Amino acid sequence: MKHPLPPTGELDRDFLAGRGSAGWHRHLAGLIQAAASRDFPARLEQTLRALVPFDTILINTYHGRQRPLLIHDDYPAESRAQGIDRYLSEAYLLDPFFTAVREGLDQGAHRLRELAPDRFESSDYYAHYYRALGLVDEVGLFARVTQDVVMVVSLGFRADMPLKRRALQALRNASPVIEALLIDYWKWQGGHFQQHLEAQAPVEAAFASFGAGVLTAREQEIVRLLLAGHSTKSAARELAISDGTVKVHRKHIYQRLEVSSQSQLFRLFLDHVALVSRQRSG
């Protein structure tokens, strides 16, 4: 996997000579030394907390359309059912980070709201999963560690610990270094996860089969967009059709699936995901 050469130009010698850079470079030296070890994710969390105050961290590995594989997190036992288990079993399918990886995003620091659809905060996914975590913001650090594997370090922020503009810029400035370290970590430790990663069932198939035999292919596409948080206008733009056509399709979707609201559609979809998961694990 080729990586572009860093841009040439002078470094900020005043910054490098100042006291403010000393702590960062000590953390960075520790990360470089630990990059090939199994405790690297914990060391990375420690460094990121020294750089930016955040509430939660998740490090997930994405392999094509398969279920994400959790590498590291800091969720307490009482929060794992909602924050970890539910995400990995069903909620990831509607996660803007997962969608971004599927669409080719594989580097840099990106704010969730930059990647999310226009009605994300009004979506049932947000109401039933995301808001229950108490988060108001999230930043993902993306790194393609192999040709077909992307790692995402997700940092969550609550209202009492909001993401500041300077903190976001610090993460964006540090992201090339973190990406290189994640690549090195996966080179040495990826073999420990590869078997588990390949065994992750592609519950993404739930989207392909949801409403099969009842909905048209276009209506299935519209279901996916609406559940992810796209408005009628946004879904129309994504599919290059008119707003009116989306509304007609949505009416047909509700009639054919015998639901009367998007919340009922969302619950029906989650039931279908659970069924697909049981079938694949059985």
N, C-alpha and C positions, 0 to 999 in steps of 0.2 A: 504494500500500500504506500503510495507516494504522498509526501507532504511538501507543500511549497516552502521554499527557503524564506527565512525571516527577512523583513524589509531592512535595507541598510540605512544607516544614519547614526547620528551621535546619540549616546545615552545621556540622561539627565544626571550629570556628575554631582550636582548639588544635592539631589535627592539621595544618590547612593552614598554620599559622604555624611548625610544627616543622621541624627539619632532615630528618626522615624522609620528608616529602612532597616535598621538592625534587627528588630524583632521579626519582621516579615522574612528576612533572609535566614534567620535561625530556623523558623518554621519550615521554610522552603528546603533548607538543607536536610532537615529531618524527614520531610516527605520524599526527597530524592533517595535517601538512604533506605527508606521503608518501602519504596515502590514495588519491589519484587517480593515483599512478604505478605502474609495473610492478614496482618494487622493494619495494612495500609488504609482501608476504608475508615477505621476508627481514628487513625492519625489525620486523615483528610478532614474528618468531621471536626477534630480539635483545631486544626488550622483555620477552617472556614469560620468557626465560632469566634476565633481571635480576630478575624478579618471583618466579619459582619454579624451582628446579633440577629439570630433567627430562632424560631420555636421548634420546628421539626425538620428532620432530614430523612429522606428515603433515597437509596441508591438501587435502581432497577436496571436490569439488562434486558434489552429487547432484541428478539431474533425473528425477523420477518413478521408474520402475522400471528405468531404464537403468543401464548400467555407470558407476561413478563416474569422474570426470575429475580427475586429479591436478594440483594447482596448484603445490604446493611441498612439498619434503621435505628431510631432512638425512641420508638413508641413504647410507653409503659404498658404493662399487662392489661390494664383496664381499658385501654384504647385500641388494642390490637384487632379486635373483632371488626370495628368500624374502619380503622385507618389502614389495616394491612389485609386481613382476610377478605373483607368485602371487595376491596380494590382488586386483589389478585384473582378473585373468583368471577367477578362480573363487571365492576364499575370501570375497569381500565378501558373497556371497549368504547366508552364515551369520553375518555380523558383527552383533552387537547394535546397533551404531550405525546400520548400514544399515536394520535392522528398525525401529529407533526413528523414523528419518526417514520410512519408509513408513507408519508408524502416526501420523504427524503431529507429532512432536517437532521444534521449529524454533527454540528459543531456550534460553539458559542454559548453565551448566557442569554436566555430568553424569558421574559416575563409571561406568566400564564395569560394575562389579559391581552397580550399582543397576539397570541396564537388562537385564543378562544373565539367562537362565533359571536355574532352581535347580541344574541339573546341568551348567552351562556348563564348569566346570573339569574335568569328567569326559568331556566330549564329544570326538569325534574331531577336530572343527575346532580345539579348543583344543590337543590333543595334536600334530596334524600342522602347524598353522600358527602359532598364537599362542605356544605354549611355545617353539617353535624360535627366536623372536625374542628370547628371554631376558627378556621383560617380565613383571612381576608385577601391574602396575596401569596404568590408562589413564584419562584424563579427556578428554571431548569438549566443545568450545565450539561450540554450535550457533547458526546465524544464517540466517534466511530472507532471502535477498538479493533475490529476486523472488517473484512469486506461485507459481512452480513450481520454483524452484531453492533448495536449502539448502546452505550451506557448513558444513563441520565441521572444526575445528582439533583434531586428536588429539594429545595429549601422552602419551608412553609413559614408564613408570618401571620401573627394574630394582631387584633386591633390595638392591644397594649404594647406591641412590639412591631410597629409598622416598618415597611421597607422604605428607607430614605433614598433620595436620588443619588447621593454620593456613594451609598452602599451598593446600589445597583451598578454604578460605574466601576466601582472597585472589583465587583464580580466579573464584569465584562473585561476589564483589563487583565484580570488573573486567569480568565478562562483558557487562553492558549497553553499556559503552563499546566493547568489542571488536566486539560485534554491530553497533553503529552504524557503526563504521569499515569493517567488512566490507561492509556495504550500500553505503557510499560508494565503496569500492574497486570493487565489482562494477558500480556505475552507470557508472564511467568506463572500466573495463578489461574488463568482461564480454563486450563485443563481440569481443574477441580470442579468446575461448574458446567462443563460442556455437556456431560451426560444428562444432568438435570435440565439444562436448557433445551436440549433436543427432545426431552420427554414431556415438555410443557405442551398440553393439548391446545390446539388452535381454536379456542372458543369463538374466535372471529367468525367461524362458520355459522354461528348463531345468527349473524346478520344475513348471510346468504340464504339461510333456510327459514327465517322468520317471515311468515305469511306466504311461504311457497305454495303454489297451487291455488292461492286465493288472490294474491296481489300480483300485479304486473312487475316487470323488472324496474320500470321507472318509479312505480309506487314504492318499491322496496328501497330505492335510492332516496326518495323523499322521506321515508320513515327514518332512515339513518341520519339525515341532515336535521330533521326536526328534533329527534331525541338528543342529538349532540348540542342543540341550543341555537340553531339557525332560525331566524325569522323567515316569514314567507318570502320577503324580498331577497334576503340573503340566499335562501335555497334556490330561488329563481335565478339569481346571478351564477351560482355554482353550476347549475344545469343548463344555463343559457336558454331559459324558457321564460314565459311571462308570469307575473304574480298571479294572474287569474287562473292560469293552467295549474299552478301549484295548489291553489285553493280548491279547484275541482278535484284534483287527485286526492287531496287531504279528506275531502268529503267522502269520496269513494273508499278510501282506506278505513275510515271510521265505520262506514256502513258494512264493509266486507268483514272486518274484524269484530264487529258488534261492540264497539266502544263509543263513548260519547264525549270523551275529553282526552287531552294529551297525557294527563296523569294516569288514566286508565290504560292508555297505549303503552306508557312507560312500564307499568306494573305487569302488563301482559308480556312485554319484551323480557323483563327480568325473569319471569316464570319460564319463558322459553330458553333463556340462557342457562338457567338451573337444570332444565331437562336435558339440554345438550351436554352439559358438564357431566351429569350422571351417566348418560349413555356412553360418553367417551372414557370415563373412569371405570365403568363397569366392564 
